[in-house]
Amino acid sequence: MYVCLCKRVSDNTIQQVVAQGARSWREVREQTGCATQCGKCACVGKSITRDAVAKELFGDADLSYAV
């Protein structure tokens, strides 16, 4: 799905950038241009980045807390 319409950045693009070594929202933003124009996509972009980095660092481990 498209996350940033202004720069045509998809969730897959963000995941690929993280897989190639980006480890922060700043790095993803610099490499993709996501959220650099109108900024409405920033929250979603950050969330996708956070999830992709966690997946890269911890694999498919269940990161939720048991109640």
N, CA, C and O atoms as a DFTB+ gen file, in Angstrom:
268 C
 N C O
     1  1       0.843      -1.170       0.000
     2  2       0.000       0.000       0.000
     3  2       0.888       1.232       0.000
     4  3       2.003       1.210       0.523
     5  1       0.384       2.304      -0.591
     6  2       1.127       3.562      -0.579
     7  2       1.001       4.208       0.797
     8  3      -0.095       4.351       1.339
     9  1       2.141       4.591       1.342
    10  2       2.193       5.300       2.607
    11  2       2.266       6.796       2.321
    12  3       1.550       7.587       2.934
    13  1       3.129       7.175       1.395
    14  2       3.343       8.569       1.032
    15  2       2.952       8.765      -0.427
    16  3       3.657       8.327      -1.336
    17  1       1.825       9.424      -0.638
    18  2       1.368       9.680      -1.997
    19  2       2.231      10.739      -2.677
    20  3       2.469      10.658      -3.882
    21  1       2.697      11.718      -1.929
    22  2       3.496      12.794      -2.510
    23  2       4.770      12.271      -3.173
    24  3       5.151      12.722      -4.253
    25  1       5.420      11.320      -2.514
    26  2       6.699      10.792      -3.000
    27  2       6.587       9.362      -3.530
    28  3       7.587       8.752      -3.908
    29  1       5.360       8.833      -3.554
    30  2       5.095       7.479      -4.060
    31  2       5.919       6.420      -3.328
    32  3       6.598       5.606      -3.954
    33  1       5.851       6.441      -2.004
    34  2       6.567       5.488      -1.168
    35  2       5.563       4.497      -0.601
    36  3       4.560       4.890      -0.006
    37  1       5.837       3.212      -0.787
    38  2       4.939       2.166      -0.284
    39  2       5.508       1.551       0.988
    40  3       6.661       1.785       1.349
    41  1       4.680       0.766       1.655
    42  2       5.146       0.051       2.844
    43  2       6.256      -0.925       2.464
    44  3       7.191      -1.126       3.240
    45  1       6.167      -1.529       1.289
    46  2       7.218      -2.441       0.837
    47  2       8.543      -1.714       0.641
    48  3       9.604      -2.264       0.937
    49  1       8.489      -0.496       0.150
    50  2       9.701       0.300      -0.029
    51  2      10.367       0.552       1.318
    52  3      11.583       0.416       1.449
    53  1       9.576       0.915       2.309
    54  2      10.116       1.155       3.654
    55  2      10.743      -0.121       4.198
    56  3      11.836      -0.081       4.762
    57  1      10.067      -1.243       4.037
    58  2      10.598      -2.520       4.521
    59  2      11.896      -2.896       3.811
    60  3      12.805      -3.447       4.433
    61  1      11.989      -2.604       2.516
    62  2      13.216      -2.891       1.773
    63  2      14.373      -2.027       2.253
    64  3      15.498      -2.510       2.382
    65  1      14.107      -0.759       2.516
    66  2      15.156       0.148       2.993
    67  2      15.665      -0.327       4.357
    68  3      16.866      -0.285       4.623
    69  1      14.759      -0.772       5.210
    70  2      15.165      -1.305       6.518
    71  2      15.968      -2.597       6.333
    72  3      16.974      -2.801       7.011
    73  1      15.535      -3.454       5.432
    74  2      16.260      -4.698       5.166
    75  2      17.671      -4.416       4.640
    76  3      18.580      -5.226       4.824
    77  1      17.848      -3.263       3.985
    78  2      19.156      -2.881       3.449
    79  2      20.018      -2.149       4.475
    80  3      21.139      -1.744       4.167
    81  1      19.501      -1.980       5.689
    82  2      20.340      -1.439       6.754
    83  2      19.852      -0.222       7.496
    84  3      20.440       0.139       8.516
    85  1      18.808       0.425       7.032
    86  2      18.292       1.590       7.764
    87  2      17.751       1.126       9.117
    88  3      17.070       0.104       9.199
    89  1      18.052       1.869      10.162
    90  2      17.611       1.470      11.497
    91  2      16.867       2.575      12.234
    92  3      16.608       2.456      13.432
    93  1      16.521       3.648      11.530
    94  2      15.778       4.728      12.182
    95  2      14.839       5.374      11.175
    96  3      15.004       5.235       9.963
    97  1      13.850       6.083      11.707
    98  2      12.912       6.805      10.863
    99  2      13.653       7.862      10.041
   100  3      13.331       8.085       8.874
   101  1      14.637       8.506      10.650
   102  2      15.415       9.521       9.938
   103  2      16.097       8.924       8.703
   104  3      16.068       9.522       7.627
   105  1      16.707       7.755       8.855
   106  2      17.377       7.113       7.722
   107  2      16.381       6.723       6.631
   108  3      16.656       6.899       5.444
   109  1      15.231       6.197       7.032
   110  2      14.201       5.822       6.065
   111  2      13.708       7.059       5.324
   112  3      13.564       7.041       4.102
   113  1      13.452       8.120       6.059
   114  2      12.968       9.364       5.458
   115  2      13.984       9.937       4.470
   116  3      13.616      10.388       3.386
   117  1      15.256       9.918       4.846
   118  2      16.295      10.441       3.963
   119  2      16.428       9.621       2.685
   120  3      16.657      10.177       1.611
   121  1      16.287       8.305       2.795
   122  2      16.487       7.438       1.638
   123  2      15.263       7.349       0.730
   124  3      15.404       7.084      -0.464
   125  1      14.069       7.566       1.273
   126  2      12.853       7.413       0.475
   127  2      12.170       8.735       0.141
   128  3      11.447       8.829      -0.851
   129  1      12.396       9.748       0.959
   130  2      11.686      11.014       0.792
   131  2      10.325      11.013       1.467
   132  3       9.605      12.010       1.409
   133  1       9.966       9.921       2.099
   134  2       8.677       9.796       2.780
   135  2       8.540      10.889       3.842
   136  3       9.455      11.106       4.636
   137  1       7.402      11.570       3.852
   138  2       7.056      12.609       4.835
   139  2       7.895      13.874       4.703
   140  3       7.979      14.660       5.646
   141  1       8.513      14.077       3.551
   142  2       9.317      15.282       3.379
   143  2       8.577      16.387       2.628
   144  3       9.113      17.479       2.436
   145  1       7.352      16.103       2.207
   146  2       6.604      17.140       1.499
   147  2       5.467      17.646       2.375
   148  3       5.623      18.681       3.023
   149  1       4.346      16.968       2.421
   150  2       3.230      17.475       3.229
   151  2       3.271      16.942       4.663
   152  3       2.748      17.587       5.572
   153  1       3.885      15.773       4.879
   154  2       4.058      15.230       6.228
   155  2       2.897      14.457       6.800
   156  3       2.996      13.955       7.920
   157  1       1.788      14.338       6.071
   158  2       0.620      13.640       6.608
   159  2       0.858      12.147       6.812
   160  3       0.124      11.501       7.560
   161  1       1.866      11.598       6.164
   162  2       2.137      10.164       6.240
   163  2       3.142       9.814       7.335
   164  3       3.455       8.638       7.520
   165  1       3.647      10.792       8.054
   166  2       4.741      10.569       9.002
   167  2       4.404       9.532      10.075
   168  3       5.229       8.665      10.364
   169  1       3.235       9.601      10.659
   170  2       2.874       8.663      11.732
   171  2       2.835       7.221      11.222
   172  3       3.340       6.307      11.874
   173  1       2.238       7.033      10.070
   174  2       2.159       5.682       9.502
   175  2       3.547       5.214       9.087
   176  3       3.909       4.061       9.321
   177  1       4.320       6.091       8.480
   178  2       5.681       5.741       8.078
   179  2       6.548       5.344       9.254
   180  3       7.301       4.373       9.177
   181  1       6.445       6.090      10.342
   182  2       7.206       5.763      11.556
   183  2       6.799       4.409      12.105
   184  3       7.651       3.621      12.516
   185  1       5.513       4.135      12.113
   186  2       5.012       2.868      12.628
   187  2       5.512       1.689      11.788
   188  3       5.943       0.674      12.336
   189  1       5.454       1.821      10.486
   190  2       5.938       0.757       9.601
   191  2       7.439       0.571       9.780
   192  3       7.932      -0.556       9.798
   193  1       8.160       1.676       9.913
   194  2       9.604       1.598      10.142
   195  2       9.908       0.883      11.448
   196  3      10.772       0.007      11.494
   197  1       9.203       1.253      12.505
   198  2       9.422       0.635      13.818
   199  2       9.186      -0.869      13.754
   200  3       9.977      -1.644      14.292
   201  1       8.099      -1.290      13.098
   202  2       7.793      -2.715      12.970
   203  2       8.836      -3.444      12.122
   204  3       9.236      -4.562      12.449
   205  1       9.270      -2.815      11.044
   206  2      10.259      -3.438      10.159
   207  2      11.604      -3.579      10.854
   208  3      12.275      -4.598      10.690
   209  1      12.011      -2.580      11.623
   210  2      13.274      -2.661      12.364
   211  2      13.192      -3.758      13.416
   212  3      14.135      -4.533      13.572
   213  1      12.087      -3.834      14.134
   214  2      11.915      -4.893      15.142
   215  2      11.987      -6.261      14.494
   216  3      12.600      -7.177      15.042
   217  1      11.371      -6.408      13.342
   218  2      11.400      -7.692      12.635
   219  2      12.823      -8.038      12.205
   220  3      13.234      -9.195      12.295
   221  1      13.575      -7.041      11.738
   222  2      14.969      -7.277      11.347
   223  2      15.829      -7.667      12.548
   224  3      16.684      -8.547      12.445
   225  1      15.600      -7.017      13.674
   226  2      16.438      -7.262      14.849
   227  2      16.042      -8.516      15.620
   228  3      16.905      -9.225      16.138
   229  1      14.747      -8.792      15.699
   230  2      14.262      -9.878      16.537
   231  2      13.594     -11.003      15.770
   232  3      13.111     -11.956      16.381
   233  1      13.552     -10.920      14.453
   234  2      12.901     -11.950      13.651
   235  2      11.401     -11.907      13.853
   236  3      10.826     -10.841      14.070
   237  1      10.780     -13.048      13.782
   238  2       9.327     -13.138      13.926
   239  2       8.903     -13.427      15.364
   240  3       7.810     -13.942      15.597
   241  1       9.756     -13.100      16.317
   242  2       9.428     -13.307      17.726
   243  2       8.182     -12.520      18.092
   244  3       7.956     -11.417      17.595
   245  1       7.388     -13.099      18.959
   246  2       6.174     -12.411      19.424
   247  2       6.596     -11.325      20.407
   248  3       7.066     -11.623      21.505
   249  1       6.428     -10.066      20.010
   250  2       6.882      -8.961      20.838
   251  2       5.816      -8.437      21.781
   252  3       6.057      -7.484      22.522
   253  1       4.644      -9.045      21.760
   254  2       3.580      -8.578      22.649
   255  2       3.797      -9.141      24.058
   256  3       4.427     -10.182      24.243
   257  1       3.269      -8.439      25.017
   258  2       3.411      -8.850      26.409
   259  2       2.215      -9.698      26.825
   260  3       1.069      -9.393      26.492
   261  1       2.502     -10.753      27.549
   262  2       1.425     -11.585      28.075
   263  2       0.780     -10.863      29.246
   264  3       1.459     -10.208      30.037
   265  1      -0.526     -10.988      29.346
   266  2      -1.244     -10.306      30.424
   267  2      -1.516     -11.272      31.542
   268  3      -2.113     -10.896      32.551
